[in-house]
Amino acid sequence: MDISEKQPETGGIAADRLRSLVDRIERLEEERKALGNDIKDIYGEAKSAGFDVKVLRQLIRMRKQEAAEIEEQETLLDLYRRALGM
């Protein structure tokens, strides 16, 4: 029995393999949605505890960056502020 006999093909596409991939993607999309809701809840908790959510998001974004990249951005921001008289 060769592979084509194990997986029915429709127009050259292995239907079982395609179905498996689609099912996995759908499960992961559901998990992503659930995680997104969990993150939203945590931001709501932070806000109710008195934290500024906008600043918290910026802090989390910065933690993903390299120190040199953060320093470069801060230097440019300072330069731009001075140029605008801020």
mmCIF file of the C-alpha atoms, coordinates in Angstrom:
data_MODEL
# 
_entry.id   MODEL 
# 
loop_
_atom_site.group_PDB 
_atom_site.id 
_atom_site.type_symbol 
_atom_site.label_atom_id 
_atom_site.label_alt_id 
_atom_site.label_comp_id 
_atom_site.label_asym_id 
_atom_site.label_entity_id 
_atom_site.label_seq_id 
_atom_site.pdbx_PDB_ins_code 
_atom_site.Cartn_x 
_atom_site.Cartn_y 
_atom_site.Cartn_z 
_atom_site.occupancy 
_atom_site.B_iso_or_equiv 
_atom_site.pdbx_formal_charge 
_atom_site.auth_seq_id 
_atom_site.auth_comp_id 
_atom_site.auth_asym_id 
_atom_site.auth_atom_id 
_atom_site.pdbx_PDB_model_num 
ATOM 1  C CA . MET A 1 1  ? 0.000  0.000  0.000  1.00 0.00 ? 1  MET A CA 1 
ATOM 2  C CA . ASP A 1 2  ? 1.602  3.313  -1.020 1.00 0.00 ? 2  ASP A CA 1 
ATOM 3  C CA . ILE A 1 3  ? 1.038  6.727  0.554  1.00 0.00 ? 3  ILE A CA 1 
ATOM 4  C CA . SER A 1 4  ? -1.614 7.761  -1.983 1.00 0.00 ? 4  SER A CA 1 
ATOM 5  C CA . GLU A 1 5  ? -3.772 4.840  -0.870 1.00 0.00 ? 5  GLU A CA 1 
ATOM 6  C CA . LYS A 1 6  ? -3.531 5.880  2.804  1.00 0.00 ? 6  LYS A CA 1 
ATOM 7  C CA . GLN A 1 7  ? -4.531 9.504  2.228  1.00 0.00 ? 7  GLN A CA 1 
ATOM 8  C CA . PRO A 1 8  ? -7.340 10.215 -0.197 1.00 0.00 ? 8  PRO A CA 1 
ATOM 9  C CA . GLU A 1 9  ? -6.354 12.941 -2.614 1.00 0.00 ? 9  GLU A CA 1 
ATOM 10 C CA . THR A 1 10 ? -8.603 15.510 -4.124 1.00 0.00 ? 10 THR A CA 1 
ATOM 11 C CA . GLY A 1 11 ? -7.078 17.337 -7.037 1.00 0.00 ? 11 GLY A CA 1 
ATOM 12 C CA . GLY A 1 12 ? -3.604 16.247 -5.941 1.00 0.00 ? 12 GLY A CA 1 
ATOM 13 C CA . ILE A 1 13 ? -4.150 17.397 -2.331 1.00 0.00 ? 13 ILE A CA 1 
ATOM 14 C CA . ALA A 1 14 ? -3.998 14.918 0.550  1.00 0.00 ? 14 ALA A CA 1 
ATOM 15 C CA . ALA A 1 15 ? -7.338 15.690 2.207  1.00 0.00 ? 15 ALA A CA 1 
ATOM 16 C CA . ASP A 1 16 ? -6.495 14.120 5.592  1.00 0.00 ? 16 ASP A CA 1 
ATOM 17 C CA . ARG A 1 17 ? -3.243 16.072 5.835  1.00 0.00 ? 17 ARG A CA 1 
ATOM 18 C CA . LEU A 1 18 ? -5.003 19.308 4.865  1.00 0.00 ? 18 LEU A CA 1 
ATOM 19 C CA . ARG A 1 19 ? -7.776 18.685 7.398  1.00 0.00 ? 19 ARG A CA 1 
ATOM 20 C CA . SER A 1 20 ? -5.183 18.007 10.095 1.00 0.00 ? 20 SER A CA 1 
ATOM 21 C CA . LEU A 1 21 ? -3.354 21.258 9.349  1.00 0.00 ? 21 LEU A CA 1 
ATOM 22 C CA . VAL A 1 22 ? -6.564 23.288 9.302  1.00 0.00 ? 22 VAL A CA 1 
ATOM 23 C CA . ASP A 1 23 ? -7.707 21.732 12.597 1.00 0.00 ? 23 ASP A CA 1 
ATOM 24 C CA . ARG A 1 24 ? -4.383 22.545 14.262 1.00 0.00 ? 24 ARG A CA 1 
ATOM 25 C CA . ILE A 1 25 ? -4.480 26.137 13.017 1.00 0.00 ? 25 ILE A CA 1 
ATOM 26 C CA . GLU A 1 26 ? -8.046 26.562 14.261 1.00 0.00 ? 26 GLU A CA 1 
ATOM 27 C CA . ARG A 1 27 ? -7.115 25.214 17.708 1.00 0.00 ? 27 ARG A CA 1 
ATOM 28 C CA . LEU A 1 28 ? -4.157 27.587 17.916 1.00 0.00 ? 28 LEU A CA 1 
ATOM 29 C CA . GLU A 1 29 ? -6.347 30.516 16.830 1.00 0.00 ? 29 GLU A CA 1 
ATOM 30 C CA . GLU A 1 30 ? -8.752 29.668 19.660 1.00 0.00 ? 30 GLU A CA 1 
ATOM 31 C CA . GLU A 1 31 ? -5.856 29.498 22.118 1.00 0.00 ? 31 GLU A CA 1 
ATOM 32 C CA . ARG A 1 32 ? -4.541 32.844 20.857 1.00 0.00 ? 32 ARG A CA 1 
ATOM 33 C CA . LYS A 1 33 ? -7.981 34.408 21.376 1.00 0.00 ? 33 LYS A CA 1 
ATOM 34 C CA . ALA A 1 34 ? -8.151 32.995 24.905 1.00 0.00 ? 34 ALA A CA 1 
ATOM 35 C CA . LEU A 1 35 ? -4.660 34.284 25.667 1.00 0.00 ? 35 LEU A CA 1 
ATOM 36 C CA . GLY A 1 36 ? -5.602 37.694 24.268 1.00 0.00 ? 36 GLY A CA 1 
ATOM 37 C CA . ASN A 1 37 ? -8.581 37.786 26.608 1.00 0.00 ? 37 ASN A CA 1 
ATOM 38 C CA . ASP A 1 38 ? -6.367 36.782 29.532 1.00 0.00 ? 38 ASP A CA 1 
ATOM 39 C CA . ILE A 1 39 ? -3.895 39.556 28.712 1.00 0.00 ? 39 ILE A CA 1 
ATOM 40 C CA . LYS A 1 40 ? -6.754 42.058 28.415 1.00 0.00 ? 40 LYS A CA 1 
ATOM 41 C CA . ASP A 1 41 ? -7.980 40.986 31.861 1.00 0.00 ? 41 ASP A CA 1 
ATOM 42 C CA . ILE A 1 42 ? -4.508 41.497 33.340 1.00 0.00 ? 42 ILE A CA 1 
ATOM 43 C CA . TYR A 1 43 ? -4.293 44.997 31.843 1.00 0.00 ? 43 TYR A CA 1 
ATOM 44 C CA . GLY A 1 44 ? -7.700 45.700 33.377 1.00 0.00 ? 44 GLY A CA 1 
ATOM 45 C CA . GLU A 1 45 ? -6.408 44.469 36.720 1.00 0.00 ? 45 GLU A CA 1 
ATOM 46 C CA . ALA A 1 46 ? -3.346 46.719 36.384 1.00 0.00 ? 46 ALA A CA 1 
ATOM 47 C CA . LYS A 1 47 ? -5.560 49.706 35.554 1.00 0.00 ? 47 LYS A CA 1 
ATOM 48 C CA . SER A 1 48 ? -7.798 49.087 38.565 1.00 0.00 ? 48 SER A CA 1 
ATOM 49 C CA . ALA A 1 49 ? -4.654 48.893 40.721 1.00 0.00 ? 49 ALA A CA 1 
ATOM 50 C CA . GLY A 1 50 ? -3.744 52.415 39.563 1.00 0.00 ? 50 GLY A CA 1 
ATOM 51 C CA . PHE A 1 51 ? -1.157 51.627 36.884 1.00 0.00 ? 51 PHE A CA 1 
ATOM 52 C CA . ASP A 1 52 ? -1.115 53.496 33.569 1.00 0.00 ? 52 ASP A CA 1 
ATOM 53 C CA . VAL A 1 53 ? -1.838 50.792 30.985 1.00 0.00 ? 53 VAL A CA 1 
ATOM 54 C CA . LYS A 1 54 ? -0.345 52.795 28.108 1.00 0.00 ? 54 LYS A CA 1 
ATOM 55 C CA . VAL A 1 55 ? 2.958  53.099 29.953 1.00 0.00 ? 55 VAL A CA 1 
ATOM 56 C CA . LEU A 1 56 ? 2.797  49.455 30.990 1.00 0.00 ? 56 LEU A CA 1 
ATOM 57 C CA . ARG A 1 57 ? 2.405  48.404 27.332 1.00 0.00 ? 57 ARG A CA 1 
ATOM 58 C CA . GLN A 1 58 ? 5.380  50.577 26.404 1.00 0.00 ? 58 GLN A CA 1 
ATOM 59 C CA . LEU A 1 59 ? 7.454  49.036 29.196 1.00 0.00 ? 59 LEU A CA 1 
ATOM 60 C CA . ILE A 1 60 ? 6.626  45.513 28.013 1.00 0.00 ? 60 ILE A CA 1 
ATOM 61 C CA . ARG A 1 61 ? 7.518  46.465 24.429 1.00 0.00 ? 61 ARG A CA 1 
ATOM 62 C CA . MET A 1 62 ? 10.838 47.901 25.629 1.00 0.00 ? 62 MET A CA 1 
ATOM 63 C CA . ARG A 1 63 ? 11.720 44.752 27.589 1.00 0.00 ? 63 ARG A CA 1 
ATOM 64 C CA . LYS A 1 64 ? 11.685 42.839 24.300 1.00 0.00 ? 64 LYS A CA 1 
ATOM 65 C CA . GLN A 1 65 ? 14.355 45.109 22.839 1.00 0.00 ? 65 GLN A CA 1 
ATOM 66 C CA . GLU A 1 66 ? 18.111 45.093 23.217 1.00 0.00 ? 66 GLU A CA 1 
ATOM 67 C CA . ALA A 1 67 ? 19.641 47.684 25.561 1.00 0.00 ? 67 ALA A CA 1 
ATOM 68 C CA . ALA A 1 68 ? 21.496 49.400 22.703 1.00 0.00 ? 68 ALA A CA 1 
ATOM 69 C CA . GLU A 1 69 ? 18.267 49.717 20.709 1.00 0.00 ? 69 GLU A CA 1 
ATOM 70 C CA . ILE A 1 70 ? 16.476 51.296 23.680 1.00 0.00 ? 70 ILE A CA 1 
ATOM 71 C CA . GLU A 1 71 ? 19.357 53.700 24.250 1.00 0.00 ? 71 GLU A CA 1 
ATOM 72 C CA . GLU A 1 72 ? 19.341 54.732 20.588 1.00 0.00 ? 72 GLU A CA 1 
ATOM 73 C CA . GLN A 1 73 ? 15.589 55.401 20.685 1.00 0.00 ? 73 GLN A CA 1 
ATOM 74 C CA . GLU A 1 74 ? 15.879 57.410 23.901 1.00 0.00 ? 74 GLU A CA 1 
ATOM 75 C CA . THR A 1 75 ? 18.745 59.451 22.439 1.00 0.00 ? 75 THR A CA 1 
ATOM 76 C CA . LEU A 1 76 ? 16.713 60.229 19.310 1.00 0.00 ? 76 LEU A CA 1 
ATOM 77 C CA . LEU A 1 77 ? 13.643 61.062 21.365 1.00 0.00 ? 77 LEU A CA 1 
ATOM 78 C CA . ASP A 1 78 ? 15.692 63.469 23.480 1.00 0.00 ? 78 ASP A CA 1 
ATOM 79 C CA . LEU A 1 79 ? 17.181 65.038 20.344 1.00 0.00 ? 79 LEU A CA 1 
ATOM 80 C CA . TYR A 1 80 ? 13.739 65.487 18.782 1.00 0.00 ? 80 TYR A CA 1 
ATOM 81 C CA . ARG A 1 81 ? 12.350 66.981 22.009 1.00 0.00 ? 81 ARG A CA 1 
ATOM 82 C CA . ARG A 1 82 ? 15.154 69.540 22.149 1.00 0.00 ? 82 ARG A CA 1 
ATOM 83 C CA . ALA A 1 83 ? 14.638 70.367 18.476 1.00 0.00 ? 83 ALA A CA 1 
ATOM 84 C CA . LEU A 1 84 ? 10.975 71.116 19.248 1.00 0.00 ? 84 LEU A CA 1 
ATOM 85 C CA . GLY A 1 85 ? 11.849 73.097 22.380 1.00 0.00 ? 85 GLY A CA 1 
ATOM 86 C CA . MET A 1 86 ? 10.271 70.608 24.731 1.00 0.00 ? 86 MET A CA 1 
# 
